[in-house]
Structure formats: C-alpha cells, structure tokens
Amino acid sequence: QNIPENHTKRTFEITECGNALVTEKNNENSRIFDDDEVFFFNDKEELIGKIKTALSQPEMLKKVSEKGYARVLADKYDYRSILTIILKQIYPNGYPSN
C-alpha cells in the first residue's frame, strides 16, 4: 500500500540549510509554509516551470530561500530548537552538573 508523505524532516533540513525548497503543494506543506517561502507545485509541468523561474531569477530564488529559512527558525523546526525542547522536557530543573 502506498502511503503518501506530506512532509518529511528533509522539508525542514533543506530550508534550514538556507536552500530553496521545491515541494508538492498539499494541506500539510501549506500549513507550514506560505507561498513566498518555498516553491510549491501541483504537477510536473508546474514543477518544471518553477525550477526554470528560480534559475532565471537569482534574486527571487535568494528571497524565497531566506524566507523559508526564517520560517523554519521562527516556528522552531530546526534541530537546535527541537533538541532544546527535548532536553528541557528531560531536565525541567536544568541540566545536571557532573
């Protein structure tokens, strides 16, 4: 049985590295990112068009990359934020000293 992936950790890793994310538009991805933060596509033709546009407009590509990166940090989808949340749950009174 095929179970579609709406997003994976790569969704955040790509943007956290400062790269532009090109991803299928679905409810989950649209909940996480705005249209100006990633390159959404619905079908193969739109995917090809988005890639051509991004490659021909480097300033726009840079802006989308920066906005995607800012979103990941603001919403705490980056590894540092995730690990901080986990450690605070494990050590609610602070980290033990050895």
C-alpha positions in Angstrom: 0.0 0.0 0.0 1.3 3.4 -0.9 1.1 6.0 1.9 1.8 9.5 0.7 4.3 11.6 2.6 3.0 15.1 3.1 6.3 16.3 4.5 9.5 14.7 6.0 12.3 16.1 8.1 14.1 16.9 4.8 11.4 19.5 4.3 12.9 21.4 7.2 16.6 20.4 6.6 16.6 21.9 3.1 15.3 25.3 4.3 17.3 25.2 7.5 20.5 24.9 5.3 19.4 28.1 3.5 18.3 26.4 0.3 15.0 26.9 -1.5 12.6 24.1 -1.1 10.7 22.9 -4.1 7.8 20.7 -2.9 4.4 19.4 -3.8 1.6 21.6 -2.6 -0.6 19.8 -0.1 -2.5 20.7 3.1 0.4 19.9 5.4 3.1 21.8 3.5 0.7 24.8 3.0 0.0 24.8 6.8 3.8 25.1 7.4 4.9 27.5 4.7 3.5 30.4 2.8 3.6 30.7 -1.0 6.6 33.1 -0.9 8.7 30.9 1.4 9.0 27.8 -0.8 8.3 26.8 -4.4 5.1 24.8 -4.4 4.0 22.8 -7.4 0.9 20.7 -8.2 2.0 18.8 -11.3 5.1 18.0 -13.4 4.6 21.0 -15.7 4.4 23.4 -12.8 7.4 21.8 -11.2 9.5 22.4 -14.4 8.2 26.0 -14.6 9.1 26.8 -11.0 12.6 25.4 -11.4 13.1 27.4 -14.6 11.9 30.6 -13.0 14.1 30.1 -9.9 17.2 29.5 -12.0 16.5 32.5 -14.2 15.8 34.9 -11.3 18.5 34.5 -8.8 17.3 37.4 -6.6 13.9 35.8 -6.3 15.5 32.5 -5.5 17.5 34.1 -2.8 14.4 35.8 -1.3 12.5 32.5 -1.2 15.4 30.7 0.4 15.8 33.4 3.1 12.1 33.4 3.8 11.9 29.6 4.1 14.9 29.7 6.4 13.3 32.4 8.6 10.1 30.3 8.8 11.9 27.2 10.0 13.7 29.2 12.7 10.6 31.2 13.8 8.5 28.1 14.1 11.3 26.1 15.8 11.5 23.3 13.2 15.3 23.5 13.3 17.4 20.8 15.1 18.7 23.2 17.7 15.2 24.2 18.8 13.9 20.6 18.7 16.8 19.4 20.8 16.4 22.3 23.3 12.7 21.4 23.7 13.5 17.7 24.3 16.3 18.5 26.8 14.0 20.8 28.7 11.5 18.0 29.0 14.1 15.6 30.2 15.7 18.1 32.6 13.0 20.5 33.6 15.1 21.9 36.5 18.2 22.4 34.4 21.0 20.2 33.3 22.8 18.2 36.0 26.4 19.0 36.6 29.0 16.2 36.8 
